[in-house]
Amino acid sequence: MDDRALHSSLIGQQGSRAALNTPALVLDIDALDRNIARMAELTRAAGIGLRPHAKTHKSVDIGRRQIAAGAVGLCCAKIGEAEVMVDGGIGGVLITSPVAAPGAVARLAALAGRADGLMAVVDDPEVAARTDHALADAGARLDVIIDVDPGIRRTGVASPDDAVALARAIAALPNLRWRGVQFYCGSQQHIASYADRKAAMTGLTDYLKQVIAALAEAGFVAEIVTGAGTGTHRIDIDLGVFTELQAGSYVFMDKQYLDCDLADAPEPPFEVSLSVDARVVSANHAALVTIDSGYKSLSTDGGSAAVQRGAAPDTMFAFMGDEHAALIAPDIGTRLRPGDPVSLTVPHCDPTVNLYDFYHVVRGDTLIEMWPVSARGRAR
């Protein structure tokens, strides 16, 4: 049975969260909305745009709430995500990874013909020409952003001179319009210390300024400077170069970001709104219980999950295979029994969300809605 068949009858029943079959992806709607409002207000007060990254939530429902709160659009990592968001009625989508394969370029051109305000990044003149040709065949035009490599060597032009050369190549293509640059410093997002993260971003932003200046000197003035993430959002606002932020994980918060000082403050600026609800399935040892959430239920690239409720916060979590994990603490096997619920803060929210078909949206302990993970698996 799928999630709707299992759980739709629980919607609106007081305390129905406790009746969910586990593991289940659970979303606290009030915390979510407060997080959306806080980031919207931060960027509004700074006089810059917010184009949140939908690779985090992959949800048309959440994207609509972000747009309603003032976001100028959404970012998508892949063409498949963008197709879902556009078909869900969301405009202003920016595809933040280069679209290069011929089949994907053809889909991009087709999407440009029906999407409001679609943009995509480019980092290669040959791919820009391929895209222009596909747009001509589709009878469409597309705004593009030059992706600038901040040193990750993943995507992006490698120097200011390369950025200028690409801008000149784009200017010669009739179906492309250059709008600005993207600069996403992914390696810096999870530097734990605020001071260390700020020092790293200050140096990288100086390089970004060189790229922008070289483009301007060549006659290409960047209208859009887009980038940043949840880890650097406050720093990037203060440095004052970005015209819009791409932060995504702030809507949920995960253990990776909770382990960072995001705002040079004792408490994180955003609340944990996302959890995976699990249950104890075995409790035959005094210091260990087994729960029903393992590698298939939680991402493994961001370390371990953390207990959110149902056991002490300092309870140790350890993966025990595809289907199971252990919770380890003195006497936990005498305090928790098979069937008892626990809620987990996920290690890394983006890939964890991609493991599920639905969000179980709760207010307090009551299931109030179920939202599909609309772009689940749309990685191509």
Buried (B, 14 or more C-beta within 10 A) or exposed (E): EEBEEBBEEBBEEEEBBEEBBBBBBBBBBEBBBBBBEBBBEBBEEBEBBBBBBBBBBBBBBBBBBBBEBBBBBBBBBBBBBBBBBBEBEBBBBBBBBBBBEEEBBBBBBBBBBEBEEBBBBBBBBEBBBBBBBBBBEBEBBBBBBBBBBBBEEEBBBEBBEBBBBBBBBBBEBEBBEBBBBBBBBEEBBBBEEBEEBBBBBEEBBEBBEEBBEBBEEBEBEBEBBBBBBBBBBBBBBEBEBBBBBBBBBBBBBBBBBEBBBBBEEEEBBBBBBBBBBBBBBBBEEEBBBBBBBBBEBBBBEBBBBBBBEBBEEEBBBEBBEEBBBBBBBEEBBEBBEEEBBBBBBBBBBBBBBBBBEBBBBBEEEBBBBBBBBBBBEBEE
